[in-house]
C-alpha cells in the first residue's frame, strides 16, 4: 500500500476511530465539516452493504454516524431491496437528507430466482459476479457532479461485498470494510483455510454431522480465543464437499477483509479484548465502533428516524399485548427462529414448541433453572431491572449487553462465535 493511499484515508479513519466517544472530530476541520467549508470539500463515502438486513442496518448506522461527523454519504441499496423498503416503510425511509443520499444498483439476480430454495446462494453468486460494473458506473456519475455531490473520497463496504474493494482499487479510492459480526467470528472465519489444511474440514462423511463430532472436537489454537468446539466456528463448515461454494465464499470474503484500508468492527474492546489484541497483532488498522445502534441513539445522530431499514412490513398488533405483560415478575419473552417461508399453521406450531421448551427449562430442576436464578440475582443489583428474550442475533445481543439488559437467547445451529 503506497504512502499516498495511506494518507488519503486518514480523515475518515480518524472519524471512525473516535465515533464511540463523540469528541474532537465532530467539528474538526480535518473532516472538511467546518462552517466555512463548501459541500464540494466534504469527504464523501460510498457505503455498499451486502443486500441482507444483517448487513444493511449496521452499515446504515455507521453511515449515519459518519454523516453526523460531517461526511457526505451515498448509501447504496440494491434495486430489489429499495423497492422492498418502499413497500414496507414508505418513501420517507429512503428519501435521505442534506448530505445523505440513497442510490441503487441491480443485484444481478433474476426475479424468477428470488423464490428459489437456494436464494441466499444465488444472491451471493450474483452480487460477487455482476455488481462491480453498476457500482463503477455509479461512482463515475457521482464524480461527474450528479446531484451536486462532492467527489467520492472513500468506499465503505460490508463483508461479502469484496467486489467493491476491487472497484475502489481501480478508481484509486481508499477503503474501509465493516464486519457486522463479532471479532471472534471474523478470527474464526479467517482460520477456515487452516482448518482445511489441518484436515478438520471438509467433514469426512455425513455421520459426523450428527454423532457428536462437531461438539467434541475442540479447536484451541485460534489466536485470542478460548478453546471452542468445531461446530461453534461456523455453520459453513458443516459440509463434506471440498468445493462447497458457501464455505469457499465465506472463507475468501473473510480473508479479503484484511486487504481493505481499515477494518471496522461492530463490537467494543471491553467485550472482546483478547481476540481484538490478536487481530491487531496481525492487522494494525482495526477500529471498534460498537454497539452501533447504541452509539447512534446516545449520540443524537439518528435525526429522529429509525436506526435501521426494514425490508418487511412491520406488524405492530402485538405491541399492546406486550405492554400488558410488563408486570412485576413477568420479564421473560421467548422468540424462536421463524422461517419466512413457514405457513401460518406451521409457524404457530413452532412457536408452541418453543413455549413448551422454555417453560420446561425454567421450572425447578429444568436445564436453565439455575442459570435463571443466577440471572435474577445479577439483575437485582442494577438500577433498573429489564429483561427480555432475543433470537440470538448479533446486533440485538450486543446492544442488550451494552445496556445491561438481562437477556435469554436461544443457541441456533450457526456460528456461536457470531454472538
ABEGO torsion letter per residue (X at the ends): XBAAAAAAAAAAAAAAAAAAAGBGAAABAAAGABAABBAAABBBBBBBBBBBAAAAAAAAAAAAAAAAAGBBBBBBBBAAAAAAAAAAAEAAAAAEBBGBBBBBBBAGBBAAAAABAAAAAAAAAAAAAAAAAAAAAAAAAAAAGBGGBBBBABBBBBBGAAAAAAAAAAAGBBBBBBBABBAAAAAAAAAAAAAAAAGAOBBABAAAAAAGAAAABBBAABBGBBBBBAAAABAAABBABAABAAAAAAAAAAAAAAABABBBBBBBAAAAAAAAAAAAAABABBBBAOBAAAAAAAAGAAGGBBABBBABBBBAAAAAAAAAABBBGBABBBBBBBBAABBAAAAAAAAAAAAAAAAAAABBGBAAAAAAAAAAAAAAABABBBBBBBAGBAAAAAAAAAAGBBBBBBBBBBBAAAX
